[in-house]
Amino acid sequence: MTKIQKGKIVSIHYTLKGDDGEVIDSSEGGEPLEYLHGAGNIVVGLESGLDGRATGEKFDVKVAPKDGYGVHDPRGVQRVSRDSFPDDIDLEPGMQFGADDPEGDSQTIWIVKVEDENVVIDMNHPLAGKTLHFAVAVHGVREATGEEVAHGHPHGPHGHHHH
């Protein structure tokens, strides 16, 4: 039986819950999540918990914030002028936008609150600072193709991929 290790394409079904037990995300009822193990496609804590597992295994993985979406950095929450956003967009909390940081690297920002003249944004991922509780079922493990390894992600059935 093929074990999960670096360079394998892994497909899993999962349910992610927070500390309060509320479901945050789940693949149940849909296609399994497929990723290239060892390529940073999923949070490091979940990837570590999958190491050495095999098809058919079901288990739970608890991921600390530092191994998930990081520790929440209060400096990431900022108030910016409403003029920083396009006029034709009706801004709402929860929306996300791409922005360039001071070094010119792109990052995602989330809108926390919309005020009359300002918008409160958060550069932290919404799950930063949260312990993640995954219930996982390994659906499949296979060898990655050379192209998948070179691109750093799976290409799905019949070589279809999204670029």
Residue pairs with C-beta under 8 A, 6 or more apart in sequence:
1 54
1 55
2 8
2 54
2 55
2 141
2 142
2 143
3 52
3 53
3 54
3 141
4 10
4 37
4 50
4 51
4 52
4 53
4 54
4 138
4 141
5 37
5 38
5 51
5 52
6 37
6 38
7 36
7 37
7 38
7 143
7 144
7 149
8 36
8 37
8 141
8 142
8 143
8 144
9 34
9 35
9 36
9 37
9 141
9 142
9 143
9 144
9 148
9 154
10 34
10 35
10 36
10 37
10 50
10 138
10 140
10 141
11 32
11 33
11 34
11 138
11 139
11 140
11 141
12 27
12 32
12 33
12 35
12 50
12 136
12 137
12 138
12 139
13 27
13 28
13 32
13 33
13 136
13 137
13 139
14 25
14 26
14 27
14 33
14 46
14 134
14 135
14 136
14 137
15 23
15 25
15 26
15 27
15 28
15 134
15 135
16 23
16 24
16 25
16 26
16 132
16 133
16 134
17 23
17 24
17 133
17 135
18 24
18 130
18 131
18 132
18 133
19 130
19 131
19 133
24 127
24 132
27 33
32 139
32 140
33 42
34 154
34 156
35 41
35 42
35 153
35 154
36 144
36 148
36 149
36 152
36 153
36 154
37 47
37 50
37 51
38 47
39 152
39 153
40 152
41 152
41 153
43 63
43 67
43 68
43 69
43 132
44 67
44 68
45 61
45 63
45 64
45 67
45 68
45 132
46 61
46 63
46 68
46 132
46 134
46 136
48 67
49 59
49 61
49 63
49 134
49 136
50 61
50 136
50 138
53 59
53 138
54 138
54 141
55 138
55 139
55 140
55 141
56 137
56 138
57 137
57 138
58 135
58 136
58 137
58 138
59 135
59 136
60 133
60 134
60 135
60 136
61 133
61 134
61 136
62 131
62 132
62 133
62 134
63 131
63 132
63 133
63 134
64 131
65 71
65 72
65 128
65 129
65 130
65 131
68 127
68 128
68 130
68 131
68 132
69 124
69 125
69 126
69 127
69 128
69 129
69 130
69 132
70 124
70 125
70 128
70 129
71 128
71 129
72 124
72 128
72 129
73 123
73 124
73 128
76 122
76 123
76 124
76 128
77 112
77 120
77 121
77 122
77 123
77 124
78 120
78 121
78 122
78 123
79 115
79 118
79 119
79 120
79 121
80 118
80 119
80 121
81 117
81 118
81 119
82 91
82 114
82 115
82 116
82 117
82 118
82 119
84 119
85 91
85 97
85 119
91 111
91 114
91 119
92 111
92 114
93 111
93 112
93 113
93 114
94 110
94 111
95 110
95 111
96 108
96 109
96 110
96 111
97 108
97 109
97 111
98 106
98 107
98 108
98 109
99 106
99 107
99 108
99 109
100 106
100 107
101 107
101 123
107 123
108 123
108 125
109 121
109 122
109 123
110 121
110 122
110 123
110 124
110 125
110 126
111 119
111 120
111 121
112 120
112 121
112 122
113 119
113 120
114 120
144 154
145 155
147 155
147 159
148 154
148 155
151 161
153 161
154 161
155 161
